[in-house]
Amino acid sequence: MTTAPSRPAVEIRDLHKSFGPLKVLKGIDFEVGQGEVVCVIGPSGSGKSTLLRCVDLLEEPTAGKIWVNGVEMTDPDVEIDAVRRGIGMVFQSFNLFPHLTVLNNLTIAQRRVLRRGRAEAERVARANLERVGLTDKADAFPAQLSGGQQQRAAIARSLSMEPKLMLFDEPTSALDPELVGDVLTVMRKLAEDGMTMMVVTHEMAFARDVADRVVFMDGGVVVEQGPPQEVLGAPKHERTRAFLSRVLDPTHVAQLGQPDQSPSPSPAPSLPTDDRHNL
């Protein structure tokens, strides 16, 4: 007897999102498979973060349908809070409660939303702090942590809710460069553990090494997608090549007010080696 394939973790069909007259998403069709890591890249203003926020319905789509683990998020009768319990989201800012210790930041939602007792919530919280390398920071307050430590605490907080899907919205963009590696190492371990992840990022080396699929967006549409070695190493679309050339070779700048006079299509510059997973 053949077992029916499981539905994707995320399904998006003909998604549109406008803010007044501004059309931000223009008919997106998109899937994330169970256990898949998908990195979404693209220039600022391309709609990446809006797409991510629509998945969790933090932004209300203008049109189109979204399913998460088989439940239609865009159904007016959906129990949205119940579905969100299975989704963890990590933002650019850490959003930790400044008046609570790290441990209490990790237990408050468990106790109020999942109705766990204090002992069980603390056990889960401490296990996830160990998972992100912050065992010794349980009793610290957010202001006593570095930016990278706060972001790792935010990841541990999401993991404490035992999500089936993790959404990351440029989680390293607010960090000093020297703090980025610790956060990416934690995300790498999550991917190795089989967590389903949708990651909006500018970290190209991370996308190359960790993603199962890379999606390039521009102008509110998906321009190109595929395995990292194809999209990042040998992109087919000229717009993708131009974006990667600017990201990977930031010293190449067009004359102000003039079109970029870079030569005709060539392979994207080589990505830097990312040795952070060896830390």
Contacts in CASP RR format, 6 or more apart in sequence:
PFRMAT RR
TARGET T0000
AUTHOR 0000-0000-0000
METHOD contacts of the structure
MODEL  1
MTTAPSRPAVEIRDLHKSFGPLKVLKGIDFEVGQGEVVCVIGPSGSGKST
LLRCVDLLEEPTAGKIWVNGVEMTDPDVEIDAVRRGIGMVFQSFNLFPHL
TVLNNLTIAQRRVLRRGRAEAERVARANLERVGLTDKADAFPAQLSGGQQ
QRAAIARSLSMEPKLMLFDEPTSALDPELVGDVLTVMRKLAEDGMTMMVV
THEMAFARDVADRVVFMDGGVVVEQGPPQEVLGAPKHERTRAFLSRVLDP
THVAQLGQPDQSPSPSPAPSLPTDDRHNL
6 34 0 8 1.000
7 67 0 8 1.000
7 69 0 8 1.000
7 70 0 8 1.000
8 31 0 8 1.000
8 32 0 8 1.000
8 33 0 8 1.000
8 34 0 8 1.000
8 67 0 8 1.000
9 32 0 8 1.000
9 33 0 8 1.000
9 34 0 8 1.000
9 35 0 8 1.000
9 36 0 8 1.000
9 68 0 8 1.000
9 69 0 8 1.000
9 164 0 8 1.000
9 165 0 8 1.000
9 196 0 8 1.000
10 30 0 8 1.000
10 31 0 8 1.000
10 32 0 8 1.000
10 33 0 8 1.000
10 55 0 8 1.000
10 66 0 8 1.000
10 67 0 8 1.000
10 68 0 8 1.000
10 165 0 8 1.000
10 198 0 8 1.000
11 30 0 8 1.000
11 31 0 8 1.000
11 65 0 8 1.000
11 66 0 8 1.000
11 67 0 8 1.000
11 70 0 8 1.000
12 28 0 8 1.000
12 29 0 8 1.000
12 30 0 8 1.000
12 31 0 8 1.000
12 51 0 8 1.000
12 54 0 8 1.000
12 55 0 8 1.000
12 64 0 8 1.000
12 65 0 8 1.000
12 66 0 8 1.000
12 67 0 8 1.000
13 29 0 8 1.000
13 64 0 8 1.000
13 65 0 8 1.000
13 66 0 8 1.000
14 27 0 8 1.000
14 28 0 8 1.000
14 29 0 8 1.000
14 63 0 8 1.000
14 64 0 8 1.000
14 65 0 8 1.000
15 25 0 8 1.000
15 27 0 8 1.000
15 28 0 8 1.000
15 29 0 8 1.000
15 30 0 8 1.000
15 51 0 8 1.000
15 54 0 8 1.000
15 61 0 8 1.000
15 63 0 8 1.000
15 64 0 8 1.000
15 65 0 8 1.000
15 66 0 8 1.000
16 23 0 8 1.000
16 25 0 8 1.000
16 26 0 8 1.000
16 27 0 8 1.000
16 28 0 8 1.000
16 61 0 8 1.000
16 62 0 8 1.000
16 63 0 8 1.000
16 64 0 8 1.000
17 23 0 8 1.000
17 24 0 8 1.000
17 25 0 8 1.000
17 50 0 8 1.000
17 54 0 8 1.000
17 59 0 8 1.000
17 61 0 8 1.000
17 62 0 8 1.000
18 24 0 8 1.000
18 62 0 8 1.000
23 220 0 8 1.000
24 45 0 8 1.000
24 47 0 8 1.000
24 50 0 8 1.000
24 220 0 8 1.000
25 47 0 8 1.000
25 50 0 8 1.000
25 51 0 8 1.000
25 54 0 8 1.000
25 61 0 8 1.000
25 62 0 8 1.000
25 220 0 8 1.000
26 219 0 8 1.000
26 220 0 8 1.000
26 221 0 8 1.000
27 64 0 8 1.000
27 221 0 8 1.000
28 51 0 8 1.000
28 220 0 8 1.000
28 221 0 8 1.000
28 222 0 8 1.000
29 222 0 8 1.000
30 51 0 8 1.000
30 215 0 8 1.000
30 222 0 8 1.000
32 38 0 8 1.000
32 165 0 8 1.000
32 196 0 8 1.000
32 198 0 8 1.000
33 196 0 8 1.000
34 196 0 8 1.000
35 194 0 8 1.000
35 195 0 8 1.000
35 196 0 8 1.000
35 197 0 8 1.000
36 196 0 8 1.000
36 197 0 8 1.000
36 212 0 8 1.000
36 213 0 8 1.000
37 191 0 8 1.000
37 195 0 8 1.000
37 196 0 8 1.000
37 197 0 8 1.000
37 199 0 8 1.000
37 210 0 8 1.000
37 211 0 8 1.000
37 212 0 8 1.000
37 213 0 8 1.000
38 197 0 8 1.000
38 198 0 8 1.000
38 199 0 8 1.000
38 211 0 8 1.000
38 212 0 8 1.000
38 213 0 8 1.000
38 214 0 8 1.000
38 215 0 8 1.000
39 199 0 8 1.000
39 200 0 8 1.000
39 201 0 8 1.000
39 206 0 8 1.000
39 207 0 8 1.000
39 210 0 8 1.000
39 211 0 8 1.000
39 213 0 8 1.000
39 214 0 8 1.000
39 215 0 8 1.000
39 228 0 8 1.000
40 48 0 8 1.000
40 51 0 8 1.000
40 52 0 8 1.000
40 198 0 8 1.000
40 199 0 8 1.000
40 200 0 8 1.000
40 201 0 8 1.000
40 214 0 8 1.000
40 215 0 8 1.000
40 217 0 8 1.000
41 48 0 8 1.000
41 200 0 8 1.000
41 201 0 8 1.000
41 202 0 8 1.000
41 204 0 8 1.000
41 207 0 8 1.000
41 214 0 8 1.000
41 215 0 8 1.000
41 216 0 8 1.000
41 217 0 8 1.000
41 243 0 8 1.000
42 48 0 8 1.000
42 216 0 8 1.000
42 217 0 8 1.000
42 218 0 8 1.000
42 243 0 8 1.000
43 218 0 8 1.000
43 243 0 8 1.000
45 219 0 8 1.000
46 217 0 8 1.000
46 218 0 8 1.000
46 219 0 8 1.000
46 220 0 8 1.000
47 217 0 8 1.000
47 219 0 8 1.000
47 220 0 8 1.000
48 200 0 8 1.000
48 217 0 8 1.000
49 169 0 8 1.000
49 170 0 8 1.000
49 200 0 8 1.000
50 59 0 8 1.000
51 200 0 8 1.000
51 217 0 8 1.000
52 167 0 8 1.000
52 169 0 8 1.000
52 198 0 8 1.000
52 200 0 8 1.000
53 59 0 8 1.000
53 169 0 8 1.000
54 60 0 8 1.000
54 61 0 8 1.000
54 66 0 8 1.000
55 66 0 8 1.000
55 68 0 8 1.000
55 73 0 8 1.000
55 87 0 8 1.000
55 167 0 8 1.000
55 198 0 8 1.000
56 73 0 8 1.000
56 84 0 8 1.000
56 87 0 8 1.000
56 89 0 8 1.000
56 167 0 8 1.000
57 66 0 8 1.000
57 73 0 8 1.000
57 74 0 8 1.000
57 80 0 8 1.000
57 84 0 8 1.000
58 89 0 8 1.000
61 74 0 8 1.000
64 74 0 8 1.000
65 72 0 8 1.000
65 74 0 8 1.000
66 72 0 8 1.000
66 73 0 8 1.000
66 74 0 8 1.000
67 73 0 8 1.000
68 83 0 8 1.000
68 87 0 8 1.000
68 165 0 8 1.000
69 83 0 8 1.000
69 86 0 8 1.000
69 164 0 8 1.000
69 165 0 8 1.000
71 78 0 8 1.000
71 83 0 8 1.000
72 78 0 8 1.000
73 80 0 8 1.000
73 83 0 8 1.000
85 113 0 8 1.000
85 114 0 8 1.000
85 161 0 8 1.000
85 163 0 8 1.000
86 161 0 8 1.000
86 162 0 8 1.000
86 163 0 8 1.000
86 164 0 8 1.000
86 165 0 8 1.000
87 163 0 8 1.000
87 164 0 8 1.000
87 165 0 8 1.000
87 166 0 8 1.000
87 167 0 8 1.000
88 158 0 8 1.000
88 161 0 8 1.000
88 163 0 8 1.000
88 165 0 8 1.000
88 166 0 8 1.000
88 167 0 8 1.000
89 158 0 8 1.000
89 166 0 8 1.000
89 167 0 8 1.000
89 168 0 8 1.000
89 169 0 8 1.000
90 151 0 8 1.000
90 154 0 8 1.000
90 155 0 8 1.000
90 158 0 8 1.000
90 166 0 8 1.000
90 167 0 8 1.000
90 168 0 8 1.000
90 169 0 8 1.000
90 171 0 8 1.000
91 154 0 8 1.000
91 169 0 8 1.000
91 171 0 8 1.000
92 169 0 8 1.000
92 170 0 8 1.000
92 171 0 8 1.000
92 173 0 8 1.000
92 174 0 8 1.000
93 174 0 8 1.000
94 142 0 8 1.000
94 147 0 8 1.000
94 150 0 8 1.000
94 151 0 8 1.000
94 153 0 8 1.000
94 154 0 8 1.000
94 174 0 8 1.000
95 154 0 8 1.000
96 102 0 8 1.000
96 105 0 8 1.000
96 142 0 8 1.000
96 150 0 8 1.000
96 153 0 8 1.000
96 154 0 8 1.000
96 157 0 8 1.000
97 104 0 8 1.000
97 105 0 8 1.000
97 108 0 8 1.000
97 142 0 8 1.000
98 141 0 8 1.000
98 142 0 8 1.000
98 143 0 8 1.000
99 141 0 8 1.000
100 108 0 8 1.000
100 141 0 8 1.000
101 138 0 8 1.000
101 139 0 8 1.000
101 140 0 8 1.000
101 141 0 8 1.000
102 129 0 8 1.000
102 134 0 8 1.000
102 137 0 8 1.000
102 138 0 8 1.000
102 139 0 8 1.000
102 140 0 8 1.000
102 141 0 8 1.000
102 142 0 8 1.000
102 145 0 8 1.000
102 153 0 8 1.000
103 122 0 8 1.000
103 125 0 8 1.000
103 126 0 8 1.000
103 129 0 8 1.000
103 138 0 8 1.000
103 139 0 8 1.000
105 142 0 8 1.000
105 153 0 8 1.000
105 157 0 8 1.000
106 121 0 8 1.000
106 124 0 8 1.000
106 125 0 8 1.000
106 128 0 8 1.000
106 129 0 8 1.000
106 153 0 8 1.000
106 156 0 8 1.000
106 157 0 8 1.000
106 160 0 8 1.000
107 116 0 8 1.000
107 118 0 8 1.000
107 121 0 8 1.000
107 122 0 8 1.000
107 124 0 8 1.000
107 125 0 8 1.000
107 160 0 8 1.000
109 157 0 8 1.000
109 160 0 8 1.000
109 161 0 8 1.000
110 116 0 8 1.000
110 117 0 8 1.000
110 120 0 8 1.000
110 121 0 8 1.000
110 124 0 8 1.000
110 125 0 8 1.000
110 160 0 8 1.000
110 161 0 8 1.000
111 117 0 8 1.000
111 118 0 8 1.000
111 121 0 8 1.000
113 161 0 8 1.000
114 121 0 8 1.000
114 161 0 8 1.000
116 124 0 8 1.000
121 160 0 8 1.000
124 160 0 8 1.000
124 162 0 8 1.000
125 138 0 8 1.000
125 156 0 8 1.000
125 160 0 8 1.000
126 135 0 8 1.000
126 138 0 8 1.000
128 156 0 8 1.000
128 157 0 8 1.000
128 159 0 8 1.000
128 160 0 8 1.000
129 135 0 8 1.000
129 137 0 8 1.000
129 138 0 8 1.000
129 153 0 8 1.000
129 156 0 8 1.000
131 156 0 8 1.000
131 159 0 8 1.000
131 186 0 8 1.000
131 189 0 8 1.000
132 152 0 8 1.000
132 153 0 8 1.000
132 155 0 8 1.000
132 156 0 8 1.000
132 159 0 8 1.000
132 186 0 8 1.000
133 152 0 8 1.000
133 186 0 8 1.000
134 149 0 8 1.000
134 152 0 8 1.000
134 153 0 8 1.000
134 156 0 8 1.000
137 144 0 8 1.000
137 145 0 8 1.000
137 149 0 8 1.000
137 153 0 8 1.000
142 150 0 8 1.000
142 153 0 8 1.000
145 153 0 8 1.000
146 179 0 8 1.000
147 174 0 8 1.000
147 175 0 8 1.000
147 176 0 8 1.000
147 179 0 8 1.000
148 175 0 8 1.000
148 179 0 8 1.000
148 180 0 8 1.000
148 182 0 8 1.000
148 183 0 8 1.000
149 182 0 8 1.000
151 171 0 8 1.000
151 172 0 8 1.000
151 174 0 8 1.000
151 175 0 8 1.000
151 183 0 8 1.000
152 182 0 8 1.000
152 183 0 8 1.000
152 186 0 8 1.000
155 171 0 8 1.000
155 183 0 8 1.000
155 186 0 8 1.000
155 187 0 8 1.000
155 190 0 8 1.000
158 166 0 8 1.000
159 190 0 8 1.000
164 196 0 8 1.000
165 196 0 8 1.000
165 197 0 8 1.000
165 198 0 8 1.000
166 190 0 8 1.000
166 195 0 8 1.000
166 196 0 8 1.000
166 197 0 8 1.000
166 198 0 8 1.000
167 197 0 8 1.000
167 198 0 8 1.000
167 199 0 8 1.000
168 187 0 8 1.000
168 197 0 8 1.000
168 198 0 8 1.000
168 199 0 8 1.000
168 200 0 8 1.000
168 201 0 8 1.000
169 200 0 8 1.000
170 200 0 8 1.000
170 201 0 8 1.000
170 202 0 8 1.000
171 183 0 8 1.000
171 187 0 8 1.000
171 199 0 8 1.000
171 201 0 8 1.000
172 180 0 8 1.000
172 181 0 8 1.000
172 183 0 8 1.000
172 184 0 8 1.000
172 201 0 8 1.000
172 203 0 8 1.000
173 202 0 8 1.000
175 183 0 8 1.000
180 203 0 8 1.000
181 276 0 8 1.000
181 279 0 8 1.000
182 279 0 8 1.000
184 203 0 8 1.000
184 206 0 8 1.000
184 274 0 8 1.000
184 276 0 8 1.000
185 276 0 8 1.000
185 277 0 8 1.000
185 279 0 8 1.000
187 197 0 8 1.000
187 199 0 8 1.000
187 206 0 8 1.000
187 210 0 8 1.000
188 206 0 8 1.000
188 209 0 8 1.000
188 210 0 8 1.000
188 276 0 8 1.000
188 277 0 8 1.000
190 197 0 8 1.000
191 197 0 8 1.000
191 210 0 8 1.000
199 206 0 8 1.000
199 207 0 8 1.000
199 211 0 8 1.000
201 207 0 8 1.000
202 247 0 8 1.000
204 232 0 8 1.000
204 244 0 8 1.000
204 247 0 8 1.000
204 248 0 8 1.000
204 271 0 8 1.000
205 271 0 8 1.000
205 272 0 8 1.000
205 273 0 8 1.000
205 274 0 8 1.000
206 274 0 8 1.000
207 214 0 8 1.000
207 228 0 8 1.000
207 232 0 8 1.000
208 214 0 8 1.000
208 228 0 8 1.000
208 229 0 8 1.000
208 232 0 8 1.000
208 271 0 8 1.000
208 274 0 8 1.000
209 228 0 8 1.000
209 274 0 8 1.000
209 277 0 8 1.000
211 228 0 8 1.000
212 227 0 8 1.000
213 225 0 8 1.000
213 226 0 8 1.000
213 227 0 8 1.000
213 228 0 8 1.000
214 225 0 8 1.000
214 226 0 8 1.000
214 227 0 8 1.000
214 228 0 8 1.000
214 231 0 8 1.000
214 232 0 8 1.000
215 222 0 8 1.000
215 224 0 8 1.000
215 225 0 8 1.000
215 226 0 8 1.000
215 231 0 8 1.000
216 222 0 8 1.000
216 223 0 8 1.000
216 224 0 8 1.000
216 225 0 8 1.000
216 231 0 8 1.000
216 235 0 8 1.000
216 237 0 8 1.000
216 239 0 8 1.000
216 240 0 8 1.000
216 243 0 8 1.000
217 223 0 8 1.000
218 239 0 8 1.000
218 243 0 8 1.000
223 237 0 8 1.000
223 239 0 8 1.000
223 240 0 8 1.000
224 231 0 8 1.000
224 235 0 8 1.000
224 236 0 8 1.000
224 237 0 8 1.000
224 239 0 8 1.000
224 240 0 8 1.000
225 231 0 8 1.000
230 236 0 8 1.000
231 240 0 8 1.000
232 244 0 8 1.000
232 268 0 8 1.000
232 271 0 8 1.000
233 267 0 8 1.000
233 268 0 8 1.000
233 271 0 8 1.000
234 267 0 8 1.000
234 268 0 8 1.000
235 241 0 8 1.000
235 244 0 8 1.000
235 268 0 8 1.000
238 265 0 8 1.000
240 268 0 8 1.000
241 265 0 8 1.000
241 266 0 8 1.000
241 267 0 8 1.000
241 268 0 8 1.000
242 260 0 8 1.000
242 262 0 8 1.000
244 268 0 8 1.000
244 269 0 8 1.000
245 252 0 8 1.000
245 262 0 8 1.000
245 268 0 8 1.000
245 269 0 8 1.000
246 252 0 8 1.000
248 268 0 8 1.000
248 269 0 8 1.000
248 270 0 8 1.000
248 271 0 8 1.000
248 272 0 8 1.000
249 269 0 8 1.000
252 262 0 8 1.000
254 260 0 8 1.000
254 261 0 8 1.000
254 262 0 8 1.000
255 261 0 8 1.000
END
